[in-house]
Amino acid sequence: MPDKNAIRLDECHQDQTCTIVALTGDLETKLHLVNLGFHTNSHIKVLLVRGDSYILTVDGSRFAVDKKIAHFIKVHPLS
């Protein structure tokens, strides 16, 4: 059952904290995200949004992703 409060990561704003609820896209995209450390129930914080680039922390690790990749990460906002 999909979470009705879930939004795409590319809809989040700077300094927002969320929990990852789903990874979408094709199998290759999902595997790429999992290999980077993006897992369901992980906490994610959007540190910086600059244009189409997002600087994030996921369970203590820092990542830079573009809007195209952020679109495939569904999150539940915590703050």
C-alpha positions in Angstrom: 0.0 0.0 0.0 1.6 3.3 -1.1 2.3 6.0 1.5 -0.1 8.9 0.7 2.3 11.3 2.5 5.3 10.2 0.4 6.8 12.8 -2.0 9.7 12.6 -4.4 13.1 13.8 -3.1 13.2 16.4 -5.9 10.2 18.0 -4.2 12.0 18.5 -0.9 13.6 21.8 0.2 16.9 22.6 1.7 17.4 21.5 5.4 14.5 19.1 5.2 14.9 15.7 6.9 13.0 12.6 5.5 12.8 8.9 5.6 13.2 6.9 2.4 10.1 4.9 1.7 10.7 3.6 -1.8 13.1 3.6 -4.7 11.4 3.8 -8.1 12.6 3.6 -11.7 14.0 0.7 -13.7 16.0 -2.1 -12.1 19.3 -0.6 -13.1 18.4 2.7 -11.4 17.2 1.0 -8.2 20.4 -1.1 -8.0 22.6 2.0 -8.5 20.8 3.7 -5.6 21.1 0.7 -3.3 24.8 0.3 -4.1 25.3 4.0 -3.2 23.6 3.4 0.2 20.1 4.6 -0.4 17.8 2.0 1.4 14.2 2.2 2.6 13.9 3.4 6.1 17.2 5.3 5.9 17.2 8.9 7.1 18.1 11.5 4.5 18.7 15.2 5.0 18.8 17.7 2.1 21.8 19.9 2.9 21.8 22.1 -0.2 19.7 22.6 -3.3 21.5 24.5 -6.0 19.8 24.5 -9.4 19.3 20.8 -10.4 21.9 19.6 -7.8 21.2 18.2 -4.4 23.7 17.7 -1.6 22.4 15.0 0.8 23.4 13.0 3.8 22.1 9.5 4.1 22.8 7.8 7.4 25.9 9.9 7.8 27.3 9.7 4.3 27.3 12.7 2.0 26.2 12.5 -1.6 25.6 14.8 -4.5 22.8 13.8 -6.9 21.1 15.6 -9.7 17.3 16.2 -10.0 16.9 13.3 -12.4 18.2 10.8 -9.8 16.3 12.6 -6.9 13.1 12.0 -8.8 13.4 8.2 -8.3 13.6 8.4 -4.5 10.3 8.6 -2.6 10.5 10.0 0.9 8.3 10.7 3.9 9.1 14.2 5.3 10.0 14.4 9.0 10.7 18.1 9.2 
